[in-house]
């Protein structure tokens, strides 16, 4: 009698509930092979859709922050997103995390949603929407780096070259030889720091979702970001320009909260749950394409030669990083620590 076909959850050595809808064929069961095509394709498209939503985020932030200061917008963004996702968590049976895991997840959220997105909002406000979309595309190369350091995924020479290219590309976009160290320059520095922080968050989410539900991790991590941004939002309340509040601002806030946060964060975490870090990072390419297109067409921003050159170097680095994935080596026992 043939042995039962292993499921994706068993393939990844995870104690999560088996994914019986997407069994793995016998010829794909050896360690180091890829997940089944239907699940893999779904995860890739989830990452691409999330990145596309973020591509529209930078132009939307530029418009909304003319009325709402950065941390006020972040607090509204997270509160609305959590309210939208909570019913789905309870529909799936409620929270199953123990206290220790919930605290770990909240700490990861404080990094990703508190520090990283906070500094990203500040950077976007000081820089341009196009730069915001482009500089943060260094994230995939940084994902590969943190994957090697934290998940013990080997970094190949190809990935090392990708890191160098991505770093040089960011420096070219920032135009250091002609830098006046004005607001735009420091905005680019903040965006680069945000790219590093988001890469670290993404790898930590991959670690967390090996043993816990993706939706639950998304909600708890977002809640972990609120204690970081809410106190700063209180300090900025006096800076809200209530007289300039319009339907355009409201629609912008709704886009940021619903599409660029609730949906995008869940889809991004889903991609990192079911894909190796190199493939998941590849989906981030949609962000600069969408973001730059919107900023040029609707915000009237101009593309410089340095922007195009740095962008080409960044994309080359991202391609190299994402087409040379490392094999995950974390075990079930390590995932539960």
C-alpha positions as a printed NumPy array, in Angstrom:
array([[  0.   ,   0.   ,   0.   ],
       [  1.576,   3.348,  -1.033],
       [  2.398,   5.836,   1.681],
       [  0.202,   8.975,   1.917],
       [  1.343,  11.979,  -0.091],
       [  2.963,  14.554,   2.239],
       [  1.382,  17.984,   2.5  ],
       [  3.105,  21.353,   2.227],
       [  3.101,  21.785,   6.002],
       [  4.899,  18.454,   6.402],
       [  7.317,  19.344,   3.59 ],
       [  8.35 ,  22.551,   5.362],
       [  8.817,  20.621,   8.628],
       [  6.196,  22.841,  10.261],
       [  3.654,  21.858,  12.927],
       [  1.007,  24.047,  11.276],
       [ -2.288,  22.446,  10.241],
       [ -1.593,  20.41 ,   7.053],
       [ -2.608,  22.089,   3.818],
       [ -4.664,  19.196,   2.46 ],
       [ -5.918,  21.19 ,  -0.507],
       [ -2.406,  21.379,  -1.959],
       [ -0.694,  17.982,  -1.525],
       [  2.882,  17.63 ,  -2.718],
       [  3.588,  15.059,  -5.45 ],
       [  5.956,  12.291,  -4.445],
       [  8.663,  13.48 ,  -6.844],
       [  8.84 ,  16.844,  -5.059],
       [  9.287,  15.527,  -1.534],
       [ 13.121,  15.448,  -1.179],
       [ 14.533,  18.229,   1.001],
       [ 15.534,  21.324,  -0.92 ],
       [ 12.9  ,  21.063,  -3.671],
       [ 10.309,  23.757,  -4.298],
       [  6.65 ,  23.762,  -3.127],
       [  3.931,  22.62 ,  -5.555],
       [  3.317,  24.983,  -8.457],
       [ -0.234,  25.992,  -7.558],
       [  0.65 ,  27.06 ,  -3.997],
       [  3.913,  28.629,  -5.134],
       [  2.203,  30.613,  -7.883],
       [ -0.43 ,  31.847,  -5.454],
       [  2.267,  32.993,  -3.033],
       [  4.22 ,  34.79 ,  -5.781],
       [  1.134,  36.676,  -6.915],
       [  0.36 ,  37.567,  -3.293],
       [  3.793,  39.2  ,  -3.012],
       [  3.435,  41.016,  -6.34 ],
       [  0.005,  42.371,  -5.386],
       [  1.28 ,  43.541,  -1.989],
       [  4.223,  45.324,  -3.625],
       [  1.904,  46.939,  -6.18 ],
       [ -0.254,  48.319,  -3.37 ],
       [  2.911,  49.724,  -1.764],
       [  3.91 ,  51.268,  -5.076],
       [  0.832,  53.463,  -4.827],
       [  1.541,  54.125,  -1.16 ],
       [  4.303,  56.705,  -1.614],
       [  2.291,  59.101,  -3.817],
       [ -0.722,  58.664,  -1.498],
       [  1.409,  59.465,   1.554],
       [  2.715,  62.644,  -0.103],
       [ -0.876,  63.837,  -0.587],
       [ -2.264,  62.762,   2.798],
       [  0.659,  64.109,   4.825],
       [ -0.131,  67.578,   3.564],
       [ -2.968,  67.327,   6.1  ],
       [ -1.987,  64.61 ,   8.598],
       [  1.489,  64.429,  10.212],
       [  3.385,  61.13 ,   9.764],
       [  2.663,  59.468,  13.1  ],
       [ -0.98 ,  60.54 ,  13.181],
       [ -1.413,  58.892,   9.785],
       [  0.433,  55.762,  10.959],
       [ -1.797,  55.438,  14.027],
       [ -4.954,  55.823,  11.943],
       [ -3.522,  53.394,   9.379],
       [ -2.804,  50.61 ,  11.877],
       [ -6.035,  51.081,  13.835],
       [ -8.214,  50.817,  10.721],
       [ -6.214,  47.871,   9.355],
       [ -6.486,  45.909,  12.619],
       [-10.222,  46.611,  12.76 ],
       [-10.572,  45.265,   9.203],
       [ -8.585,  42.057,   9.841],
       [ -9.885,  41.162,  13.327],
       [-13.23 ,  39.718,  12.127],
       [-11.347,  37.3  ,   9.856],
       [ -9.161,  36.165,  12.768],
       [-12.243,  35.332,  14.863],
       [-13.928,  33.741,  11.842],
       [-10.95 ,  31.37 ,  11.643],
       [-11.291,  30.443,  15.323],
       [ -9.661,  33.321,  17.209],
       [ -6.143,  33.793,  18.542],
       [ -4.204,  30.62 ,  19.309],
       [ -0.835,  32.116,  20.254],
       [  0.517,  31.608,  23.746],
       [  1.615,  34.669,  25.682],
       [  5.324,  34.217,  24.972],
       [  4.804,  33.941,  21.229],
       [  2.417,  36.902,  21.224],
       [  5.06 ,  39.04 ,  22.929],
       [  7.678,  37.952,  20.381],
       [  5.31 ,  38.765,  17.521],
       [  4.452,  42.156,  19.025],
       [  8.17 ,  42.924,  19.361],
       [  8.691,  42.072,  15.692],
       [  5.743,  44.353,  14.902],
       [  7.276,  47.173,  16.942],
       [ 10.325,  46.913,  14.68 ],
       [  8.432,  46.571,  11.387],
       [  5.369,  48.728,  11.966],
       [  6.729,  51.097,  14.583],
       [ 10.324,  51.978,  13.757],
       [ 10.514,  50.973,  10.086],
       [  7.257,  52.443,   8.775],
       [  7.611,  55.477,  11.025],
       [ 11.   ,  56.366,   9.587],
       [  9.728,  55.5  ,   6.097],
       [  6.898,  58.03 ,   6.452],
       [  9.349,  60.676,   7.651],
       [ 11.708,  59.874,   4.756],
       [  8.93 ,  60.055,   2.169],
       [  7.785,  63.393,   3.577],
       [ 11.313,  64.832,   3.228],
       [ 12.263,  63.157,  -0.064],
       [ 10.205,  62.527,  -3.214],
       [  7.635,  59.835,  -3.88 ],
       [  9.754,  58.436,  -6.733],
       [ 12.834,  58.218,  -4.503],
       [ 10.708,  56.617,  -1.816],
       [  9.615,  53.876,  -4.186],
       [ 13.13 ,  53.31 ,  -5.542],
       [ 15.459,  53.526,  -2.535],
       [ 13.394,  51.017,  -0.568],
       [ 13.84 ,  48.455,  -3.358],
       [ 17.17 ,  47.691,  -1.722],
       [ 14.978,  45.631,   0.637],
       [ 15.212,  42.307,  -1.296],
       [ 19.016,  42.275,  -1.171],
       [ 18.866,  43.016,   2.54 ],
       [ 16.321,  40.197,   2.928],
       [ 18.891,  37.804,   1.479],
       [ 21.506,  39.131,   3.903],
       [ 19.301,  38.716,   6.987],
       [ 18.12 ,  35.34 ,   5.728],
       [ 21.721,  34.178,   5.723],
       [ 22.452,  35.652,   9.164],
       [ 19.274,  34.661,  11.026],
       [ 17.818,  31.672,   9.189],
       [ 21.232,  30.253,   8.269],
       [ 20.465,  30.376,   4.56 ],
       [ 23.725,  30.386,   2.653],
       [ 24.677,  33.592,   0.853],
       [ 26.147,  32.791,  -2.558],
       [ 28.613,  34.887,  -4.532],
       [ 25.744,  35.934,  -6.766],
       [ 23.853,  37.267,  -3.766],
       [ 26.954,  39.047,  -2.446],
       [ 27.325,  40.811,  -5.807],
       [ 23.639,  41.736,  -5.59 ],
       [ 24.203,  43.412,  -2.235],
       [ 27.096,  45.468,  -3.644],
       [ 25.067,  46.515,  -6.698],
       [ 22.041,  47.458,  -4.587],
       [ 24.175,  49.51 ,  -2.205],
       [ 25.908,  51.35 ,  -5.064],
       [ 22.544,  51.94 ,  -6.722],
       [ 21.174,  53.59 ,  -3.594],
       [ 24.284,  55.796,  -3.316],
       [ 23.898,  56.87 ,  -6.959],
       [ 20.232,  57.766,  -6.441],
       [ 21.21 ,  59.816,  -3.388],
       [ 23.791,  61.65 ,  -5.607],
       [ 26.408,  61.908,  -2.843],
       [ 29.001,  63.937,  -4.832],
       [ 26.458,  66.74 ,  -5.262],
       [ 24.657,  66.266,  -1.968],
       [ 23.81 ,  69.448,  -0.078],
       [ 22.684,  67.49 ,   2.97 ],
       [ 19.295,  69.108,   2.706],
       [ 15.905,  67.646,   3.579],
       [ 15.789,  65.453,   0.449],
       [ 19.186,  63.918,   1.255],
       [ 18.229,  63.076,   4.837],
       [ 14.908,  61.802,   3.546],
       [ 16.817,  59.323,   1.361],
       [ 18.926,  58.277,   4.373],
       [ 15.737,  57.615,   6.327],
       [ 14.317,  55.581,   3.432],
       [ 17.468,  53.468,   3.314],
       [ 17.183,  52.769,   7.046],
       [ 13.55 ,  51.807,   6.461],
       [ 14.613,  49.32 ,   3.77 ],
       [ 16.978,  47.649,   6.236],
       [ 14.317,  47.523,   8.944],
       [ 11.659,  46.09 ,   6.642],
       [ 14.013,  43.378,   5.41 ],
       [ 14.709,  42.313,   8.986],
       [ 10.981,  42.345,   9.776],
       [ 10.214,  40.194,   6.719],
       [ 12.752,  37.529,   7.672],
       [ 11.482,  37.447,  11.268],
       [  7.919,  37.017,   9.957],
       [  9.101,  34.061,   7.887],
       [ 10.431,  32.549,  11.11 ],
       [  7.203,  33.222,  13.03 ],
       [  4.827,  31.906,  10.371],
       [  6.56 ,  28.539,  10.291],
       [  4.616,  27.668,  13.429],
       [  1.711,  30.144,  13.524],
       [ -1.133,  31.356,  11.319],
       [ -0.192,  34.117,   8.863],
       [ -3.278,  36.233,   9.53 ],
       [ -2.8  ,  36.023,  13.287],
       [  0.851,  37.031,  12.997],
       [ -0.158,  39.982,  10.771],
       [ -2.692,  41.35 ,  13.272],
       [ -0.569,  40.871,  16.398],
       [  2.51 ,  42.416,  14.751],
       [  0.489,  45.449,  13.641],
       [ -0.83 ,  45.819,  17.189],
       [  2.786,  45.742,  18.366],
       [  3.528,  48.813,  16.278],
       [  0.802,  50.94 ,  17.867],
       [  2.545,  51.559,  21.229],
       [  5.501,  52.957,  19.269],
       [  3.626,  55.375,  16.998],
       [  0.581,  56.348,  19.117],
       [  2.489,  58.455,  21.719],
       [  4.252,  60.314,  18.905],
       [  0.881,  60.853,  17.204],
       [ -0.428,  62.594,  20.333],
       [  2.46 ,  65.045,  20.109],
       [  1.585,  65.802,  16.476],
       [ -2.151,  66.325,  16.902],
       [ -1.734,  70.101,  17.013],
       [ -0.117,  69.928,  13.562],
       [ -3.174,  68.39 ,  11.857],
       [ -4.529,  70.81 ,   9.233],
       [ -8.223,  70.209,   9.776],
       [ -9.161,  73.093,   7.464],
       [ -7.471,  71.342,   4.539],
       [ -9.258,  68.018,   5.105],
       [-10.986,  66.946,   1.878],
       [-12.498,  63.887,   0.257],
       [ -9.173,  63.367,  -1.496],
       [ -7.458,  63.137,   1.896],
       [-10.099,  60.71 ,   3.193],
       [ -9.805,  58.475,   0.122],
       [ -6.029,  58.576,   0.516],
       [ -6.272,  57.466,   4.153],
       [ -8.641,  54.649,   3.191],
       [ -6.271,  53.47 ,   0.46 ],
       [ -3.331,  53.495,   2.884],
       [ -5.28 ,  51.612,   5.571],
       [ -7.223,  49.078,   3.485],
       [ -5.04 ,  48.28 ,   0.483],
       [ -1.519,  49.308,   1.511],
       [ -1.805,  47.964,   5.07 ],
       [ -4.527,  45.405,   5.808],
       [ -4.41 ,  43.594,   2.464],
       [ -0.768,  44.252,   1.589],
       [  0.641,  43.196,   4.969],
       [ -1.308,  39.943,   4.965],
       [ -0.325,  39.171,   1.348],
       [  3.345,  39.976,   2.014],
       [  3.438,  37.761,   5.108],
       [  1.67 ,  35.016,   3.119],
       [  4.363,  35.182,   0.417],
       [  7.145,  34.835,   2.998],
       [  5.302,  31.946,   4.64 ],
       [  5.206,  29.821,   1.473],
       [  8.295,  30.926,  -0.494],
       [ 12.034,  30.872,   0.084],
       [ 13.423,  34.327,   0.836],
       [ 14.989,  34.821,  -2.613],
       [ 11.75 ,  34.169,  -4.488],
       [  9.642,  36.196,  -2.053],
       [ 12.035,  39.135,  -2.358],
       [ 11.651,  39.047,  -6.163],
       [  8.03 ,  40.166,  -5.859],
       [  9.18 ,  43.5  ,  -4.38 ],
       [ 10.106,  44.629,  -7.91 ],
       [  6.506,  45.682,  -8.525],
       [  6.834,  48.523,  -6.015],
       [  9.256,  50.856,  -7.844],
       [  7.539,  50.268, -11.174],
       [  4.103,  51.222,  -9.852],
       [  5.36 ,  53.948,  -7.519],
       [  7.535,  55.717, -10.09 ],
       [  4.825,  55.524, -12.761],
       [  2.232,  57.098, -10.457],
       [  4.573,  59.813,  -9.168],
       [  5.537,  60.863, -12.714],
       [  2.033,  60.706, -14.19 ],
       [  0.035,  62.223, -11.325],
       [  2.452,  64.189,  -9.113],
       [  4.54 ,  65.752, -11.876],
       [  7.867,  64.568, -10.45 ],
       [ 10.852,  64.556, -12.82 ],
       [ 13.225,  61.649, -13.413],
       [ 16.94 ,  62.563, -13.302],
       [ 19.818,  60.76 , -15.021],
       [ 21.12 ,  59.687, -11.588],
       [ 17.724,  58.287, -10.731],
       [ 17.616,  56.169, -13.89 ],
       [ 21.239,  54.98 , -13.51 ],
       [ 20.834,  54.143,  -9.829],
       [ 17.517,  52.481, -10.558],
       [ 19.122,  50.249, -13.191],
       [ 21.845,  49.208, -10.728],
       [ 19.265,  48.538,  -8.039],
       [ 17.138,  46.392, -10.325],
       [ 20.212,  44.457, -11.46 ],
       [ 21.122,  43.814,  -7.848],
       [ 17.573,  42.813,  -6.964],
       [ 17.43 ,  40.404,  -9.895],
       [ 20.663,  38.703,  -8.882],
       [ 19.554,  38.434,  -5.252],
       [ 16.144,  37.047,  -6.054],
       [ 17.192,  34.514,  -8.705],
       [ 19.722,  32.858,  -6.404],
       [ 17.673,  31.653,  -3.414],
       [ 19.342,  29.975,  -0.466],
       [ 17.987,  26.733,   0.93 ],
       [ 16.242,  27.161,   4.291],
       [ 17.952,  25.182,   6.969],
       [ 15.938,  26.038,  10.059],
       [ 14.458,  22.966,  11.69 ],
       [ 11.159,  22.399,  13.422],
       [ 12.815,  22.48 ,  16.82 ],
       [ 14.569,  25.77 ,  16.001],
       [ 11.33 ,  27.316,  14.735],
       [  9.626,  26.623,  18.067],
       [ 12.327,  28.304,  20.163]])
